[in-house]
Amino acid sequence: MTLLLTVFAAVITTAVWYFKAHDKKLMVGRLCLMYWGASLMWTVDAVAEYMELKEEFFTPAAADMLNDAFLGAAVVALGLVIWLAMLLIKDPKHVLRNTFIRN
């Protein structure tokens, strides 16, 4: 479930990046790379777990799936928080700078 959520987030951000490629100020490419990196990490984890469990890998317990879903949501949310922090620090459209200068 973690892999599934991060892949969905990576695909969605890749589509946004592709259609908004002319606007590099929002740094969507970095968010895209974070999600693809997380997806690659969870893919390696899934392959290693499959090599260990074999056919039991395909019949997880409901509690394990719920824990994986929460972990996947946390990874996606953490990626968004890091991206927003980068945006606030860089302030590419000078929103914060103009707000503080005006006051």
C-alpha positions as CSV (number, residue, x, y, z in Angstrom):
1,M,0.0,0.0,0.0
2,T,2.9,2.3,0.7
3,L,4.3,1.7,-2.7
4,L,1.0,2.2,-4.3
5,L,0.4,5.6,-2.6
6,T,3.9,6.9,-3.5
7,V,3.6,5.8,-7.1
8,F,0.3,7.5,-7.4
9,A,1.8,10.7,-5.9
10,A,4.8,10.4,-8.3
11,V,2.6,10.0,-11.3
12,I,0.3,12.9,-10.4
13,T,3.3,15.2,-9.7
14,T,4.9,14.1,-12.9
15,A,1.8,15.0,-14.9
16,V,1.6,18.4,-13.1
17,W,5.3,19.0,-13.8
18,Y,4.9,18.0,-17.5
19,F,2.0,20.3,-18.1
20,K,3.5,23.2,-16.1
21,A,7.1,22.7,-17.3
22,H,7.3,26.4,-18.3
23,D,6.8,27.5,-14.7
24,K,9.9,26.4,-12.9
25,K,9.4,28.8,-10.1
26,L,7.2,26.4,-8.2
27,M,9.9,23.6,-8.2
28,V,7.4,20.8,-8.9
29,G,10.3,18.9,-10.5
30,R,11.9,18.5,-7.0
31,L,8.7,17.2,-5.6
32,C,8.4,14.8,-8.5
33,L,11.9,13.5,-7.8
34,M,11.2,13.1,-4.1
35,Y,8.2,10.9,-4.9
36,W,10.0,8.9,-7.5
37,G,12.8,8.3,-5.1
38,A,10.4,7.1,-2.4
39,S,8.7,4.9,-5.0
40,L,12.0,3.3,-5.9
41,M,12.8,2.8,-2.3
42,W,9.5,1.0,-1.6
43,T,9.9,-1.1,-4.8
44,V,13.2,-2.4,-3.5
45,D,11.6,-3.1,-0.2
46,A,8.7,-5.0,-1.8
47,V,11.1,-7.1,-3.9
48,A,13.1,-7.9,-0.8
49,E,10.0,-8.8,1.2
50,Y,8.7,-11.0,-1.7
51,M,12.0,-12.9,-1.8
52,E,11.6,-13.6,1.9
53,L,7.9,-14.4,2.1
54,K,7.2,-15.9,-1.4
55,E,3.5,-16.5,-1.8
56,E,2.6,-15.2,1.6
57,F,3.5,-11.7,0.3
58,F,0.3,-11.6,-1.6
59,T,-2.0,-12.3,1.4
60,P,-1.2,-9.5,3.9
61,A,-3.3,-9.1,7.1
62,A,-5.8,-6.2,7.2
63,A,-3.8,-4.6,10.0
64,D,-0.6,-4.7,8.0
65,M,-2.4,-3.1,5.0
66,L,-3.8,-0.3,7.3
67,N,-0.4,0.3,8.8
68,D,1.1,0.5,5.3
69,A,-1.6,2.9,4.1
70,F,-0.9,5.2,7.1
71,L,2.8,5.1,6.3
72,G,2.2,5.8,2.7
73,A,0.0,8.8,3.5
74,A,2.7,10.0,6.0
75,V,5.4,9.8,3.3
76,V,3.3,11.7,0.8
77,A,2.4,14.4,3.4
78,L,6.1,14.7,4.5
79,G,7.1,15.2,0.8
80,L,4.5,18.0,0.6
81,V,5.8,19.6,3.8
82,I,9.4,19.5,2.6
83,W,8.3,21.0,-0.8
84,L,6.4,23.8,0.9
85,A,9.3,24.5,3.2
86,M,11.5,24.8,0.1
87,L,9.0,27.2,-1.5
88,L,8.8,29.3,1.6
89,I,12.6,29.5,1.9
90,K,13.2,30.3,-1.8
91,D,10.0,32.5,-2.1
92,P,10.2,32.4,-5.9
93,K,7.3,34.8,-6.5
94,H,8.4,37.2,-3.7
95,V,5.1,36.9,-1.9
96,L,6.7,36.8,1.6
97,R,9.3,39.5,0.9
98,N,6.6,41.9,-0.4
99,T,4.4,41.2,2.5
100,F,7.1,41.9,5.1
101,I,8.4,45.0,3.2
102,R,4.9,46.5,3.0
103,N,4.3,46.0,6.7
